[in-house]
Amino acid sequence: MANLNINICGMNLINPVMPAAGPTVRDADCILKCAEGGAGGLVTKTISAKAADVPRPCMEEIKGGFLNTELWSELSPEHWIEHEYERLREAGLPVMVSLGYTAEEIEKLVPLVSKFADALEISTHYVGKDIQPIINSLKAAKKSGLPVFMKISPGIPDVAAYAKRMEAEGADGFVAINSVGPCLHIDIETGLPFMGSTTGYGWLSGKAIKPIALRHVFEISNAVKVPVIGVGGISDGKDAIEMMMAGASAVQICTEAILKGPCVYGKIASEMNKWLDDHNIDNVSDIIGVTKRKMENRSFRTYAKFPVVNENKCISCGLCEQSCAYQAITLEPKAVIHNDKCFGCGLCVTRCSKKAISCL
């Protein structure tokens, strides 16, 4: 059985799967259910100077993803301090307290919440404008004496340079990424957006944003020496493995937990463990950043490598033939690749659910 234990800035996680700041950690009861569901560490919903007035409806499942108009916590900071934070110690897991957004707000909150936290997560929604307010928020959080993780919003023009600057200013780690947007989805029966915000816009999360999150984690982790926590579109153990290969030291889950419940944390950790065992890897830390190391020996090519069909695995479903843009595949009755037409695009390799097609 592989070792899933990860230590990040003094936080000893029993596994690298954590909740993300959002509806599933809206109060202590919900957070403790995350612990019962198998989370390796805990994160609280972001608080700010006052409770959020959240527009409704605020969540919607869409094809391939999830939209939300969630803001910060609808509970006041006073409520969290009096009724929620203290209870989290019952779980015996490290706790990251999430704060936002301005330096003035964070400076007021830090002395009130620090005793409940093992680290702080700072949400600022920086997307490439004036960087000084973000530095000010970081420095306000650093007054806590706790490790400070800066949460990254997608859309920063040069996220690697931004991360380097934040590291130089004292950031102890990063959480990447926040949801993507703004986005629009219209109910064609009413002609109106489903989201209840004044604009009708929402923010995209879920499976659709995983490639975006992976790219951010990869670039940030290659630019800095501090740890990165990957979040965005993780729905199973393989997604978490992929995120850690990109450079994440741990992962956070939100949308999948909304849709499937708090048991997903333990499920994902268990799936990670199985994958590691199947690949004879003893420690999950061994896969962190493996993609960067492998990229150093990867050769770039513009010529085709022709895929090969394993007839014993092929079930003649026809998906590869149907989706081949080069008409290079026919069923006879098993799939046959015609190299004279094949462009080597690779789609059939990813399209085959039985893994009957491979490219050597």
Buried (B, 14 or more C-beta within 10 A) or exposed (E): EBBBBBEBBEBEBBBBBBBBBBBBBBBBEBBBBBBEBBBBBBBBBBBBBEBBEBBEBBBBEBEEBBBBBBBBBBBBBEBBBEEBBEBBEEBEBBBBBBBBBBBEBBBBBBEBBBEBBBBBBBBBEBEEEEBEBBBBBBBBBBEBEBBBBBBBBBBBEEBBEBBBBBBEBBBBBBBBBBBBBBBEBEEEEEEEBBBBBEEBBBBBBBBBBBEBBBBBBBBBBBBBEBBBBBBBBBBBBBBBBBBBBBBBBBBBBBBBBBEEBBBBBBBBBBBBBBBBEEEEBEEBBBBBBBBBEEEEEEEEEEEBEBBEBBEEBBEEBEBBBEEBEBEBBBBEEBBBBEEEEBEBBEBBBEBBEEEBBEEE
